Amino acid sequence: MKPIDLRSDTVTRPTEAMRRAMAGAEVGDDVYGEDPTINRLEALGAEMVGHEEALFVASGTMGNATALLTHTARGDEILLESDAHIFYFEAAGAALLAGCQTRTIPGVQGILDPADVRAAVRPENVHFPRTGLLCLENTHNRAGGTVISVERTRALADVAHEHGVPVHLDGARVFNAAAAQGVPVDHLTAPLDSVQFCLSKGLAAPVGSLLAGSADFIKEARRMRKALGGGMRQAGIIAAAGIVALTEMVDRLPEDHVRARRLAEALAEMDPFRVDLETVQSNIIIFDVDPAFNTAAGVCADLAALGVRANPTAAQRIRFVTHYEITDADIDTAIDCMAELAHDGA
């Protein structure tokens, strides 16, 4: 029986429609700008997020790195929420590649306060780095898939722009953020200077992300992508799956959110586990394990033996992520397995 894989929404396999599109994709040399499928994907993605142009990149991390390199100069300071993916999970790319230092700001459920951002912007002083970029994350991974509202996004962008600081959105799951709020995605992305979003997470494409911004920004980002080794040739074969992701997989995202909520509410009723239901706003559930019961790694090992895959994110913390391959029946089974573990450990 196929395991119920709740480790991430990156584990999904391409849909049959994606496989057909990939098999029949029209291709050309993208470094020359001659891959028609990539060109269509980039135009579609840019239009959806309300920006002039977009650039196809191999991964979300590459998209974020390309954005940092394009927006900043060496020695700049980048403002980030304390648990931001760019700070926590991207191998110090800001320092290694862009030559920038990061300055983290604590948020509430991963969401920054505009007043805190205003206070963090560096004044002009020979002793200080220049504040070169503000980065937001929506949805916020380590906060549990929490979403930044349209109003807060605009407020944060306004503060940054008042000081001449551009804003980049790590929107790996920004379509989940839009679905969770019932708003068009461009309401969350258009006020920002650039946005990276993944095709390979909740949208189920096998690989790839898009980086969107102004025409001038993307022109320079294309050069930075090349410097990172990201110039691809006949990559329309994988871009074809991205087109299907954007046209067929966005509208079904609320199904993942409903399933995540049902699983979280069940966990909240089990004594060994602690979940803050306020943070369960999209397709991610982060919950804690009572140390007197087991470790997170121990619970994940026990779950694996029952056919449910999950990842510990800390000594006593586990993350579940729902996606299109997780069915209602899978949620029922996962709940039963967690209840069995809770009962056996009681």
N, C-alpha and C positions, 0 to 999 in steps of 0.2 A: 504494500500500500504506500502511495506517495506520502512523504512526510508533510506535515503542516508547517510550512516555513514562515515563521514570524520574525526572522532576523532583520529583514529590511525589505523595502519595496524595490531594491535593486536586484533581487533574486528572480524576478519574473522572466519568463521566456517570451520571445516575440509571438504575437498573435498570428493566426493563419493569414489574416489580411496583410500583416507586415511581411510575412514570408513571401507572399505572392508579389507584393510591391517590390521587394528586394530582388526577386528573381527576374523581374521584368524592367528594372530601373534603367532609364536612359542615362548614360554617364559621359564624362569628358574629364579633362585635366583641370581640377579646381584651382591649382596655383595660377593657371592662366585665366581663371574665371570662366571656364568653359564647361563646367559640369551643370547641365540644366536642372538636374534634380536637386542639387545643393542650392542652386540659385532660387528655385521655387521654395525650398524649405526656409531659407533665410528671409525671403520676402514675406512669407506667411507668418513666420515667428515675429518679425519686426512689426507687422501690422497688428498682430494680436496684442502685443504689449505696448503699443502706442509710441513706437520709436521709428526713426527714419530707416535704419538699416540694421542688419544682424550678421553675425559671423558664426559659422559652424565650427565647433571645437570638439576635441575628443572626450572631454570630461568637464564636470563642474569645477573641479580644482583648476584645470587649465583655463577655463573661462574666468574664474576669479583672479588667477595669476596674471592673465592677459590684461584684465581691467586695472589691476594695481599698477602694472608696468606702464599702462597708457595714461593713467590719471596723475601719477606722482613722479617726483624727481628723487634721486638718491639723497638720503638724509631727511626726508619728510617724515612726519608722524601720521599714522593712520589710527583713527578712533574706531573702536569696536566694542560691542557688548562683551562682558567678561567671559561668557561661554560660547562665543561665536565660533562657527565652524572654521572660518578663515584663521582664527587664532589657535584653535584647539586641535584641528585635524588636518591641516594642510602643510605639514612638514616645514614650518617656519619659512614658507615661500615669500612672505613679505620682506623678511630680512635677507634670505638667500638670493632671491631673484631681483627684487625691487630695491634693495638697500635701504629699506624703511624700518623705523621702529614702530611698534604697536603700543597703543595706550588703551587699556581696557577700562570700561565704565560699567559698574554693576547695574543691571536692569531688574525689572520685576517681571517674572515669567519670560525672561529674554527680551523684554521690551524696554527701550531706553526712554528716559524722561527728557524732553527738549531742554529743560533748565540745566540738567546735568551736562548735556552736550554743549550748550552755550558756555558753561563754566570751564569745559575742558579745551575749548579752542584756544590755542596759544596766542598771546599778544605778541606784537612785533618786538623782538628783543634778540640781540646778538647771541645770547646764551641759549636760546630755545630753538628746537626744530620748528619748521613751518608745519602747521596743520594742513596736510595735503589731501586728506580724503576722510569721509565718514562712510562706514560700511554698516548696512542693516542686514538682517536675516529674517526671511518670512517665507514659510513657517520657520520657527526656531527649533532646531533639532534637539539640542540638549535640554531645552526647557519643556520638551514633551510635545512638540508640534504645535505650539501656541502661535497665534496669528496677530499681526500688527494691523490695526484698523486703517481705513482710508484716511481718517482724520488725523491719526497719530503720524502716519507716513508723511502727510503733507506738512504737519507741524515740524517734524524733524528735518525735512528737506528745507523748509523756510529758514530755520535757524542756521543750517549749514550754508545756505546760499547767501544769507545776510553777511556772512564772513568770507564770501568768495570761495567756499569749500565745496567741491563736488560731492555727490552722494552715489555710491554704488550699492545695489541690492544683490546680495546672495539669495536669489530666489529659486534655489534648487527645487523647492516644492511650492512655488508661488501660485500655481494653479489650484493646489489644495487650499491655500490661504484664501483665494478668491471664492472657491466653492464653499468653504466654511462660513463665509460672510454673505454669500448670495449676491456678490457684486461682480461686474465684468473685471477681468484681470487687469485691463489697462488703467482702471481707477487706482490700482495699487502701484503701478509701474511707471505710468507716464510722467509723474512729477519728479522722477529721479533721473540722474544723468546717465546711468547705465544699469543694466540688469542682466544677470546670468540666470538661466533656468535650465533644468535638466529634462531631457527627454527619456532618460533611462531609469527614473525613479517611479513615481506613481503613474506615469504615462506609458510605461512598459516597453519602450524601445530598447533594443539590445545595447546600444552605445550612443553617446553624444549629448552635447548641450549646445545652447545658443547664447551668445553674448550680444546684446542689443544696445544701441545708443544712436547718437547723431551720425550723419554721414561722415563728418570730419573725424569723430571719435573712432568709428569703425575702420576708416582708412588707416589710421595709426595703429589700431588694435591688430589689423591684419599683418602689419610689419612685426609687431611684438609676438603674434602667434608663430610667425615664421622663425623668429629667434628662439622660440621654445621648442622648435622641431615639429610644430603642429601643421605645417603645410601639407595637405593631403592631395592625392591625385584623383583617381576615379572612385571617390568616396560616396558618390551618389547611391551606391548599393546600400550603404547604411543610412544615408539621409532619407531614402525612400521610407524606411520604417519610421523616421521622425515625422514625416508628413502624416502618416497614418496615426501616429501618437497624438498629434495636434488636432486632427480632424475627427477622430473616432473615440479617443480615450479620455478626453477632458470632462465631458458631460456625465460620465459614470462615476467620477470621484466621490460624490456624496455617499455612494454605497459603501465605500471603504470607511468613511467617517462613522456611519451608522453602526457598522460592525465593530469598529474600535470602541465606540461608546458602550455597546452592549457588553463587550469583554471587560472593559474597565469597571463598569458598574457591578459585574459579577465578582471581580477581584476585590472590590471595596467591601464586599460582604464576607470575605475570608480573613480570619484573624491573623494569620502570619504575614499578610501582605498589606501594604499601605500605599494607596494611590490617591493623589490629589485630583479629584474629578474636574476641578476648575481648569486644569492644564490639558485635559483631553478634549481638544478642539478640532482635531483633524484626524489623521490616520496613525498617529503615534501614541503609545501608552508607555509611560515610564513609572515604575513602581518600586518600592523598597521591600526588602525581605527582613523580617524580624531576626536579629542576630542570634536570638535564643532558638530559632527554628532551624536555620541553615544559612549558608552563604549563597550569594547570587550564582556563583559558579556551580555550587552543589545543586541548586534548584534547576539550573539549565541542563546539567547532566542527567538529572532524574527525568526531566521533561523529554530529553532526547531519547531516553530509553522507552518512552511512551509514544514516540513518533511526532513530537512537537519540538521544533527548533527555535531557539531564542538566544540572544547574546547578553551576557552581563556587561554593564557599562561602568560598574564600580563594585567594590567588595560586597555591598548589600543592595545593589540596584540592577534592575533588568529592564530592557526595552523590548516591546512588541511593536511591530509595524504591520498594518493590514495593506492589502493590495488586491489587484484584480484576480489573482489566482486563489485568494482566500474566500471560501464560500460561507454561507450561513451554517451549513453542517460542520465546517471546519471550526467555526467559532464555538459551536455546541461542544465539539470534542475537546477543544482547548480548555473550555470552562470545566468540563468533567475531569480532565487531567489535573488541572490546578486544584480542584476540589479534592481529588483523590490524594494528592500530595499533602494538602493541608490537613486532611483527616488522618492520614497515616502518621503525620508528625505531631499530632495533638497529644 
